[in-house]
Amino acid sequence: VQLVESGGGLVQPGGSLRLSCAASGFTFSRYHMSWYRQAPGKERELVAAITSRGDSTNTADSVKGRFTISRDNAKNTVYLQMNSLKPEDTAVYYCYARRELGPGSWWGQGTQVTVSS
């Protein structure tokens, strides 16, 4: 099983980034997917989530209206489009997979997002 995040980097305030998480080794379409983030000295927090079929999403209040989660089950990939980035969005962003039914969950290795001028 692998979850490989990409797309992080350094961006100025107000800028945009698109994170990708490529999954392999499991039946992607049977897993709900989420993005979490963890800033230095803070706990990991949920940013956005999407159901296995992509028919429902949930976004944290702190990023609502700026971040959008989506998925392509044909490509086994989940995305996080981040617009109007703020310095407080700086964190390591993690991809998380949770099986629809029964046990089974995995974390990616994370990708750094830094918002700074």
Backbone torsions as a table, in degrees:
resi	resn	phi	psi	omega
1	VAL	NA	133.4	176.6
2	GLN	-140.5	138.9	168.4
3	LEU	-126.1	116.4	-174.7
4	VAL	-118.6	111.0	178.6
5	GLU	-85.7	150.5	175.2
6	SER	-153.6	167.2	176.0
7	GLY	103.0	-5.2	178.4
8	GLY	-73.1	173.2	178.7
9	GLY	159.8	-165.0	179.7
10	LEU	-99.9	130.6	-179.6
11	VAL	-142.1	149.5	178.7
12	GLN	-77.8	155.0	175.1
13	PRO	-54.4	137.4	-176.8
14	GLY	90.5	-10.1	-178.4
15	GLY	-82.1	-176.7	-177.3
16	SER	-131.5	151.9	171.8
17	LEU	-143.4	153.2	174.1
18	ARG	-124.3	115.2	177.1
19	LEU	-89.4	146.0	175.1
20	SER	-125.9	149.1	175.1
21	CYS	-134.2	110.5	-179.7
22	ALA	-94.5	125.8	-176.7
23	ALA	-106.4	147.5	175.4
24	SER	-154.1	156.2	176.3
25	GLY	91.4	0.7	176.6
26	PHE	-152.4	169.3	-177.8
27	THR	-81.2	93.8	-171.5
28	PHE	-55.0	-39.5	-174.9
29	SER	-70.0	-5.9	177.8
30	ARG	-106.2	15.2	-178.6
31	TYR	-125.4	133.0	168.7
32	HIS	-73.9	144.7	-177.2
33	MET	-123.3	147.9	-179.0
34	SER	-142.6	159.5	168.9
35	TRP	-116.6	131.4	173.6
36	TYR	-118.6	164.6	173.3
37	ARG	-143.3	154.5	178.5
38	GLN	-140.2	117.9	176.8
39	ALA	-91.8	157.8	-179.9
40	PRO	-56.0	129.0	177.5
41	GLY	78.1	4.9	-178.8
42	LYS	-121.5	162.7	178.0
43	GLU	-77.9	156.4	175.7
44	ARG	-67.7	136.1	-178.0
45	GLU	-129.9	149.7	177.6
46	LEU	-73.1	132.9	177.7
47	VAL	-102.3	-50.5	-178.3
48	ALA	-160.4	153.9	-179.7
49	ALA	-141.0	154.8	179.3
50	ILE	-143.5	140.9	-179.5
51	THR	-71.0	167.9	-175.2
52	SER	-58.6	-35.3	-179.3
53	ARG	-92.8	-4.8	-180.0
54	GLY	77.0	17.1	-175.8
55	ASP	-92.3	-2.9	178.0
56	SER	-150.9	140.6	178.2
57	THR	-131.5	160.9	177.9
58	ASN	-140.6	135.1	-177.0
59	THR	-131.4	137.8	178.6
60	ALA	-62.5	146.8	-178.9
61	ASP	-58.3	-33.0	-176.1
62	SER	-67.4	-19.4	-178.0
63	VAL	-122.3	2.0	-176.9
64	LYS	-60.2	134.6	-178.9
65	GLY	86.8	-11.5	179.8
66	ARG	-115.8	-35.8	-177.4
67	PHE	-109.9	144.7	177.7
68	THR	-135.4	128.4	176.3
69	ILE	-99.0	143.3	177.1
70	SER	-151.4	169.6	179.5
71	ARG	-148.2	156.1	174.6
72	ASP	-128.7	101.4	-176.3
73	ASN	-68.5	-23.4	176.7
74	ALA	-70.8	-25.7	179.9
75	LYS	-105.8	1.6	-179.5
76	ASN	53.4	44.9	-174.4
77	THR	-137.5	139.9	172.9
78	VAL	-116.8	146.4	-175.1
79	TYR	-124.1	156.9	170.1
80	LEU	-134.8	107.7	175.5
81	GLN	-87.2	122.6	-176.2
82	MET	-118.9	116.6	179.0
83	ASN	-116.9	164.2	178.2
84	SER	48.7	49.6	-175.7
85	LEU	-65.9	145.6	-179.2
86	LYS	-120.5	157.9	177.5
87	PRO	-55.6	-33.2	-179.5
88	GLU	-72.5	-5.7	172.9
89	ASP	-82.9	-5.8	179.0
90	THR	-61.7	124.7	-176.6
91	ALA	-178.3	171.5	166.6
92	VAL	-89.9	129.0	-177.9
93	TYR	-104.1	130.1	-175.9
94	TYR	-117.7	142.5	173.3
95	CYS	-94.3	141.1	-177.6
96	TYR	-137.6	132.9	178.6
97	ALA	-116.2	132.1	178.7
98	ARG	-131.6	129.0	-177.1
99	ARG	-65.3	144.2	178.0
100	GLU	-54.6	-50.8	-176.2
101	LEU	-129.5	136.7	177.4
102	GLY	80.2	179.2	-178.0
103	PRO	-73.0	161.4	177.1
104	GLY	132.4	109.4	177.5
105	SER	-154.5	150.5	-179.1
106	TRP	-143.9	152.4	175.5
107	TRP	-113.2	147.3	169.3
108	GLY	-82.2	179.4	-176.4
109	GLN	-86.4	-13.2	177.3
110	GLY	95.7	153.4	175.3
111	THR	-137.8	135.7	-175.1
112	GLN	-81.2	131.4	171.5
113	VAL	-119.8	123.5	179.1
114	THR	-123.7	123.9	179.6
115	VAL	-112.3	111.0	-174.9
116	SER	-159.9	148.7	175.8
117	SER	-94.5	NA	NA
